[in-house]
Amino acid sequence: MNWDTIEGNWKQYKGKAQQRWGKLTNDDLDVIDGRRQQLEGKIQAAYGKTREEAQRDVEDFCRNCGS
C-alpha cells in the first residue's frame, strides 16, 4: 500500500497506528492527520528512535496496512 492511500483514509488507519505505537495519544494522531513526516517525528520523540529507525517503522506500517 502506498502512503497516499493511508493519508487519504487516515481516520481508518489511525486505530492501527494507535495499536502499533501505543505511546502516541489520540491528540498526537489527530495532529499528525496522516502526514508521514509528522508521524515519523512523533515516533522519534516518543520512542527515542533515530530518524532512520522511525522511517523504517513507518515503511513497515505502510506495507502491513494492506494486509
N, C-alpha and C positions, 0 to 999 in steps of 0.2 A: 504494500500500500504506500502511496506517496503522501508526503506531509500536507499537501494542499487539500486532500480529502479529509484528513484529520482536522486541519484548521477550519475547514468549512462546516464540519459537523462536531465542533468542539464540545458542545453540550452532551453529545452522546458518548464521547471518548473521555470526558472529564472524570467519570467514575472509575474507568480503567486506570487513569493516571493517578487518581487518589489511592487505589489499591497498590499500585506499583511503588509510589513514593508517598508513604503514609505521613511523613513529616510535613508535607505540603498541605496547607489548610484549604478549605473551600474558598476563602478570600484570596489566597495565593492563586488558585486555579482560575478564579473569576478574573483577576488582574491579567494573568497570562493570556487568557482568551484565545488560545490556540497558536499563539506566536512561539515558534520553536526556540528562538534565541532567548526569549523571556523564560521559557521552561528550563533551558539549559542553565541559565544564570541562577534560578531558584534552586535547582538541584545542587549546583556548586556550593551555594551558600548553606543550604540545609544539611548537606551530607559531607562537606569538606572535600569535595572531589576536584580534580583538575578539570580544566575546560575540555580536554580530550576525553576524559572519562565520562563527563556529562554528555558530551556529543555521542559517544558510543552507546550510552544508556538510552538516549532518546532515539537513536537509529534502531536499536533493538526493539524498543517500544513500538516504533513505526512499523517494523516488519511483522511484529506479533499482533498488531491490531487487525490485520486482515484474516487472521485465523479464527 
